[in-house]
Every structure is written in C-alpha cells, then in structure tokens.
C-alpha cells in the first residue's frame, strides 16, 4: 500500500508538471500520513503549512512534533487575526458556520503558496470522511489530489503505525479543530469503527463485518451526496 501511494503521488506531480506539493498539517493522523508519504514521493519539494486559527496548543505541538521527527519543511501562518476581522463585517451566525470559514481560509492560504511555487495542493481526507460528507466544501475539500481518499480511517491508522507516526497522534480523538471541543465522531454521531464497518458492508468490502449502523450510514451518504459532486448545471 505504501509503495503504491508514494508512486501515485510522484506520478501526479509529474503529470501536472508541478514542482512539488503543499499541504496543511494539523497534528492529526490523516495530514501526518499524507505529509510523510509526500516526503517519500518528492523529497525536499514539500511545504507543510501549519495554519492555526484559535487552535488548541496540543494540536500545534503535535504538528511540530511530526515536523521535527521527519525533518519536514514547514511554515506557520496564524490566521486568527484574518478570521477575527472577517467576522466583524459579517452578521452573527452559529458555531458551525463560523468554523467553516476557518477551513476556507486555510484553503486560500494553501493555494496562495501552490500558485506561488507551482505546487499541487494535497488533501488529507480519507474514505470514511468522504462518504460521510465530513469535510467543508471549498475548504479542506478544495485540493488538487487526495492521496488517502480510498483508505478507511482504520487503514489510515494502520498505515500511520507502519510509517512511524508518533503514537500520540494516532491515538488522539480525530477533530477538524474548527471550534472548542469539536470531534469528528461527536459531530457525525457515529464512531469511525462503526462507520468503517457499515461502509465496508455498503461498498462490498471483502470480509466486512455485519453492522447495525448500515441504515444510519446510508442516510448520511444520501444526505451528503451533493458534497461529492460538482456543482449542478441546468443544461438548455
């Protein structure tokens, strides 16, 4: 699996005639895996951006831990000021709506460097998130390539262990970090283990375990279908 992913990333950069890859590292397992795979694929032509926006200190510490261990080329840009000023000109809204602004500010920043350096933006979404629609349109979904989008969360964790990702990153509760106390599983209303199990049955994964969550997950997939498709066009 690792060898195939590394080869695929290298080929995507070559086909696009790009010079390298830029991605955001959050201190989570998905971005950690994509960063290490990208480094194996293209070496020094990798820029990892740390983009705090009122983020938890532990997430920043984990991103820096990863960078130190693998000697990643990083740049930290604090988006909190931009975010705060943007909110001042907007009407008041709910936490989720404001949180999505953070994801979209990060996308803008990633593409600034991608355009400047002729790099591709690598996304860090996995298969479980993709089918659950657990991503922000034109935020973390605004990317050029998705190296691990065919891997379930359980597979990403397994790959992380084989790559030597620090265990505390693998074990931490997954979170997009868009607001205080947010977790992936809490927001989705289902654990990744249960989600992966149900998706395995729905998508015909070999040796998939029977799951009592199939109905719930099918409903989630249907409700978020619009997020996986290009914008609809009215053809005349």
Secondary structure, 3 states (H helix, E strand, C coil): CHHHHHHHHHHHHHHCCCCEEEEECCCCHHHHHHHHHHHHHHCCCEEEEECCCCCCHHHHHHHHHHHHHHCCCEEECCCHHHHHHHHHCCCCCCHHHHHHHHHHHHHHHHHHHHHHHCEEEEECCCHHHHHHCCCCCCCCCCCCEECCCCCCHHHHHHHHHHHCCCHHHHHCCCCCCCCCCCCHHHHHCCCHHHHHHHHHHHCCCCCCCCCCCHHHHHHHHHHCHHHHCCCCCCCC
